[in-house]
Amino acid sequence: MNYYITITDQETGLETVLTKPAAESAARFTASRWRAVLEMENLSVKAYNNGAEYRRLLKAQSKRRKK
Protein backbone atom coordinates (compact mmCIF):
# COMPACT_ATOMS: atom_id res chain seq x y z
CA MET A 1 0.00 0.00 0.00
CA ASN A 2 1.17 3.54 -0.71
CA TYR A 3 1.39 6.43 1.73
CA TYR A 4 1.85 10.19 1.35
CA ILE A 5 2.90 13.02 3.68
CA THR A 6 0.76 16.02 4.55
CA ILE A 7 1.24 19.06 6.76
CA THR A 8 -1.55 20.89 8.60
CA ASP A 9 -1.46 24.64 9.17
CA GLN A 10 -2.23 25.41 12.82
CA GLU A 11 -3.85 28.79 12.19
CA THR A 12 -6.20 27.93 9.33
CA GLY A 13 -6.44 24.16 9.66
CA LEU A 14 -5.69 23.67 5.96
CA GLU A 15 -4.01 20.43 4.98
CA THR A 16 -1.36 20.43 2.25
CA VAL A 17 0.05 17.41 0.42
CA LEU A 18 3.86 17.40 0.37
CA THR A 19 4.73 14.15 -1.43
CA LYS A 20 3.47 11.75 -4.05
CA PRO A 21 2.31 8.33 -2.82
CA ALA A 22 5.24 6.00 -2.03
CA ALA A 23 5.95 2.84 -0.07
CA GLU A 24 5.14 3.01 3.63
CA SER A 25 8.76 2.67 4.77
CA ALA A 26 9.90 5.45 2.44
CA ALA A 27 7.11 7.80 3.54
CA ARG A 28 7.70 7.18 7.25
CA PHE A 29 11.47 7.59 6.85
CA THR A 30 11.03 10.85 4.93
CA ALA A 31 8.62 12.22 7.53
CA SER A 32 10.98 11.33 10.39
CA ARG A 33 13.92 13.00 8.60
CA TRP A 34 11.90 16.16 7.95
CA ARG A 35 10.84 16.28 11.60
CA ALA A 36 14.43 15.82 12.84
CA VAL A 37 16.52 17.76 10.34
CA LEU A 38 14.13 20.49 9.16
CA GLU A 39 12.25 20.65 12.47
CA MET A 40 8.88 20.49 10.70
CA GLU A 41 5.89 19.93 12.94
CA ASN A 42 2.32 18.87 12.16
CA LEU A 43 3.43 16.27 9.59
CA SER A 44 1.28 13.20 9.11
CA VAL A 45 1.68 10.05 7.03
CA LYS A 46 -1.60 9.00 5.43
CA ALA A 47 -2.61 5.88 3.52
CA TYR A 48 -3.36 6.38 -0.17
CA ASN A 49 -6.09 3.66 -0.33
CA ASN A 50 -8.11 4.40 -3.47
CA GLY A 51 -6.79 7.97 -3.74
CA ALA A 52 -10.06 9.84 -3.24
CA GLU A 53 -8.84 11.91 -0.29
CA TYR A 54 -5.47 12.50 -1.95
CA ARG A 55 -7.13 13.85 -5.10
CA ARG A 56 -9.53 15.98 -3.04
CA LEU A 57 -6.59 17.56 -1.18
CA LEU A 58 -4.68 18.25 -4.40
CA LYS A 59 -7.76 19.82 -5.97
CA ALA A 60 -8.23 22.13 -2.96
CA GLN A 61 -4.54 23.07 -3.07
CA SER A 62 -4.67 24.08 -6.72
CA LYS A 63 -7.78 26.19 -6.05
CA ARG A 64 -5.94 28.03 -3.25
CA ARG A 65 -2.95 28.66 -5.51
CA LYS A 66 -5.10 30.10 -8.32
CA LYS A 67 -6.67 32.79 -6.09
N, C-alpha and C positions, 0 to 999 in steps of 0.2 A: 504494500500500500504506500502511496505517496503522501508527503506532508509538506506544508509550506509555513513560512514565518510571517507573522503580522506584528504590528506595533499599534498600541492604542494611545491616543492623545488624552492626557488627564483632564485638560480643560474642557474640550468639546466632546470627548467620548467617541471621536471618529476612529475607525479602524483602517489601517493602511497595510496593504500587502507589500512585503519587501522582497520575496523570492518566488521563483517558479516552483511548482511541485517537484520534490526530489525524494530519494529514499529516506526512511525515518532516521537512520543513523547519521546521515549527512545533514539533515535539517536540525537535529538535536545538537550535533557537534557545532554547526555554524552558529546556532543561537547561543550556545554556551561561550563560544569565542567572542561573539559580539558583546555579551554581558560582561565578560572579564576584561577584554582588551579595550573596547570602545566605551565601556561603562554605560551601555544602553539599558534602560529599564522598560518595563511594560511590554516585553517581547513575549509572544506565545507561539507555540508550535501547534498547528492544527492539521487534522486529517483531511485529505483531499476528497475522499469518498467518491461521489459521482460528479463533483466539481460545481454544483449549483451555488453553494455559498461563495466559493472562490470567484466564480464569474460575476456574482452579484457585487462583491467587494470591488473587483476591477472596474465594473461599470460605474459604480458610485465614485471611484477615484477619478476616472476620466471626466465625469461630469463636473467635479470640483475643480479640476485643472482648466477646463474650458471657460469657467466663469471669468 
